[in-house]
Amino acid sequence: MVGKSQIKFIKSLLQKKYRNQYGMFVVEGLKTVQELLDSNFEAHIIYTVGDVLVNAEHMNTELVSEQELKRLSNLKSPNKVLGVFKFPEEKPVDQQGWVLALDDVRDPGNLGTIIRLCDWFGVQHLVCSNNTVDCFNPKVLQATMGSITRVNIVYTDLVQFINESSLSVYGTFMDGDNVHTTPLPQKGILVMGNEANGISSAIEALVDHRISIPQFGDQRTESLNVATATAIFLNEIKRTGN
């Protein structure tokens, strides 16, 4: 039976300050939990309705009723499994290929999608400014669909990171050079900016190359969603830079 203390602990992990305090986060849904179990992430405890997981016999697993899972869950319709995992050990950023950098991306859905895009396009390192939304936010984790297990995500002072890097910096701007005709190397830093304000002035000052996506449609459209734009830029980088 799930106790009140367990419920209180699980619910506390919905807030970033408690995730950081305990060094743990919550994942819901069979696919994402299974992806994490099959990775190097360490499970603290798994709550499951029935025997639905593969190779979970050595995990700390607790069988619960659907009603108990609903009390633990943050979803309207819980999906059979809820897991509590420990933060992974932070890894250094390998700068032998392309690195994606996010300058204060705030929307959880955008970050989750961008993590999936990194996984799809083989970008192994994602560097986030300290004001970018937490990658262990439950909405971010849902949107990654398990891709978070295959992307090294680092939060840091982005200005310092770029200053200390020897890679060329490609910033995305509305008035930049056409990405389809810009020569792209085999490695570099691609910077994507905030949804409302774009790349900050502090980061803009460090950009070596300003690039953009050409607009073919109605000129009244102001901009692309940051995750959509990331997909286009990464596709072009991988198509021409390798």
N, C-alpha and C positions, 0 to 999 in steps of 0.2 A: 504493500500500500504506500502511495506517495504521501509523504508528510508535509506539513506546512513549511518546515524549514527548507525542504527541497524545492518547493514551489517558489518560496521567497528568493532562494539563491538563483534559480533559473531566471526568474523575472528581473532580478537585479542586473543580469548580464545583457539585458536589452540596452543598458546605458553604458556609454563608452568609459566613464570613470570607474565603473565596477569591473568591466572587462580588463582594463589596465591594472586594477588593484589585484584581481585574482589571476591574471594572465590566462584567461579562458574566454571562450565564446560559444554561442549556441548555433547549431545548424539544424534545420528541419527539412524533411523530405527524404524519401528512400534513395533517390539517385545521388544527391549531393552527399549525404552521410556515407553511402557506400564508397563514393569517390575518395572521401577523406580517409576512410578505413583502409583503402587499398594504397594509400600514399604514405609519406613519412610523418604525417600529422599524428600526434598521440591523443588517443581518446581518454577522457576522464571518466565519463559514464554515458551509456547509451540506453535510452528508454524506447521500447519497441512493443507494438501490438502484434503479437504472434512472431513466429520464426520466419522473418522475411529477409534477413541479411545473409550475405555470403561470407564465410570465413570469419565469423564474429564470435566463435566459441571461446576464444582466449581474451575477449574484451570484458570489461565490467558492464554487463548487460542486465537490465532490469525489465522484466515483462510487466506491462501495465495494461489496464483496460482502456478502451477508446475514450471513456469519460475522464479517466485520469490524465491521459495524454492531452485532452482538450484543456484541462486545468493548467498544464505545463506550457502549452503552446501559445504562440503569439499570432497564430493563423486562425481564421474563421473555420477553415476545414483542414485540420491537421492530417498529415500524410504518413501515417503508420509509424514514423520514426522521428525521434528527436535526440540529437547528440550534443554533448558538451566536450569540446576539444581544447587542448592547451595551445597557446601561441607557439608557432614554430620558432626555431632559432634563426636570428637574423643572419643573412648571408651577405657577403660583399657583392658589389655590382661588378660583373665582368663586362669590361668595356671593349671587348674584341668584336662586337657586332653592334647592331642598332639598339639604343636604349630609348624607351618612351618615358617622357617626363610630363607630369601633370601639375599645372600651376593653379591650385585652388579650385579643382573640380568639386562641386558640392553635392550634386544629385546622386543618390545611391544607385539608381537604375543606370545612370550613365557610367559610373565607375564599374559596376558589375559587368556591363556590356563591354567596356574597354578591356577588362581583364580577360574576357572570352576572346576578344579580338587579338590580344597579345598571344594567347594560346594558339589560336587559329593560324596566325601569321608567323609563329615561331619566334616572337620577341620574348626573350626569357626574363628580362629585367624591366620592371616598372618602378620608376622613382617618383614619389609623390611629395609635394610640399606639405608642410606640417598642418596647413589649413584645408587640405583635401579631405573629403569624407573618409571615415574609418573603413578600411576594407573588411573588417569583421562586423560591420553593421549588418543586421539580419537581412535587410533588403538588398544590400550589395551581394551577400553570400547567395541569396536566392537567384539573383541575376547572373552570377558566374556559372551556375550549373556544374560546379565541380572544377572549373578551370583554375580556381585559386590554388589548387594543389600543384600546378605546373608552371606557375609564374612567380618569380621572386619579387616581392613587393617591399619596398623600403621607403620609410617616411624620414625626411631630412630637411635641412635648410637648403632649398633648391638653388639659391644664389651661391652658397658655398660649394655645393656639389658641382655646379657648372664651372665655377672658377678653378676648381681643383682638377677638372677633367681636361684631357688633351684633345677630346673629340670636337669636331665641328658641330655647331648648334644651328638647327633648322627650326625657326619659329613660324607658326601658322598665323597669317594675317589676311584680312580681306583685300589689302592692297599689295600683297606679295607677288612674286614671280609665279607664273603658271607652273604648277608642280609637274605637269605632263611634259614640259619642255626643259625643265631644270635638270642638269646632270646631278645624279645622286650617287654618292660613294657606297662602299660596302659596309661602312660603319659611321655612326654619328649619333647625335641626340636630337630627337624630335620632340618639340615642346607644344603641348596643347593647353589652351588657356581656359579660364573660368567661363561658365555658361553665359553670364551677363556682360562681363567686362573684358573678356579675352585675356591675353597675356599681360601681366603686370609690367609697369614701367621699369622696375628693377631687373626683371628677367629680360625685357625687350632690349635693354642696354647691352646684354651679353650675347644677343643673337648674331650669328655670322651671316645667315642666309634667311631672307623672308620669302616664304612660299605660300601659295594660295590655290584654291580649287576654282577653275574658271566657271563662270555662271552662264548657262545657255538659255535659261527660262526667263520668266517674268522678273524684271528688275526690281519689282516691289518686294520680293523675298529678301529679307535682310541678311540672313545667315543660315548655316546648317547646324543641326544638333551636333554637339561636340563628339558624341560617340559615332554618329554617321560620318562626320568629317574624319575622324580617326581611322575608320575603316578604309576610306578612299586614300588617305595619305599612306597608310601601311601597305595597301595593295600596290601603290605606285612604287614605294621603296623596295618592296620585295620583287616586283616585276622587273625593275631596271637596275637595282643596286646589287644584285647577286650575280 
